[in-house]
Amino acid sequence: MTAESISIASRIAASQLQPAQSLEGHPPQQERTATFGEVFADSLQKVNHLQKEADKAIEGLATGDRTDIAQTMIAVQKASLSFEIMKQVRNQLVQAYEDVLRMPV
């Protein structure tokens, strides 16, 4: 190996260790990851949205605006299932919190 090829290899290795540069010479923006609280709040909003859709479907069926009972039942089951899953997540969070409280210091 010549000195020039060693120099090129060392520059390549050094550039791989440094953050990549965009065409303008600025480091690329790192994607922001959502926190657990944000993900949990988003999930709660989605569950709430499904509950509201199910309520509207039931109301529409009761008033005669909707005639498709199958779609109404699907909406109700989606809302029910998402609520049950959210309850299980909440129960696991409470259990984990209680486990942390019981840890000796």
N, C-alpha and C positions, 0 to 999 in steps of 0.2 A: 504494500500500500504506500502511496506517495503522500507527502505532506499535504498536498492540495486536496486529495480525496479524504484525508483525515479531517481537514478543516471543514470541508463541505459536510461530511457526516456529523461533525460536532455541531455545526449550525443547524442542520435538520433536526437533530435531537433537541437542541435548545429551543427551536421554534415549536416543537411539539409539546414542550413543557409550559410554554407561555400561552395565555389565552389567545384565541384566534382574533385576527383583526379584520374588520370589514374593509371594503374598497376605499372608504374615506379615511382609514387609519384609526378609527375608533373601535374599541372593543365592542363586541355584539352585546345587545341587551339580554340579560338573563331573563328567562321566562319566570314570572312570579308564580309560585305554587300556592294553592289555597291552603289556609290553615284548617285545622280540624273544626274549629268553631264555624268557619264560613261554610264548610262542606255540610256540617250538621244543620246549620240554619237554612241552607239551600234545600236540603232534604225535607226539612219540616215544611217549607213553603210548597214543595211539590206534593207532599201528602195532603196539605190543606187544599191545594188546587184540585186534586183528585176527589176529595170529599165534597167540595163545592160543585164539581161537575156531576157527581152522583146525585147530589141533592136536586140540581136542576133537571136531571134526567127523570128522577122520581116525580118531581113536580109536573114536568111536561107530560108524563104518562098519566098522572092523576087528573090533569086538566083536559087531556085529550089532544094536546099539541103534538105529542109523540105517540106513535102507534107501534113502534118496534120494541117489544118487550125484551127481546134478546139483547139489543144494544144497551138497554137500561140495566139489565141484570149484569152485563159485562162491566159497565161503569161502576155499579155498586160493588161488585166483587173486586175490581181493581182498587177501589178506595178502601175496602175492608182489609184486603191483603197488605196494602202499603201501610195501613194503620197498625196492623198486627206486627209487621216487621219493625216499624218504628218503636213500638212498645218493647220489643225484644232488645233492640239496640239500647234503649233507655235503661232497661233492667240490667243489661250487661255493664253499662256505664256506672250505675249506682252500685252494683256489686264490686266493680273495680275500685271505686272510690272508698267503699267500706273496707276493702282489703288493704288499701293504702293507709287508712286510718288505724287499722289494727296492727300495722307493722311496728316492731319495736324500734325505738330511736337510738 
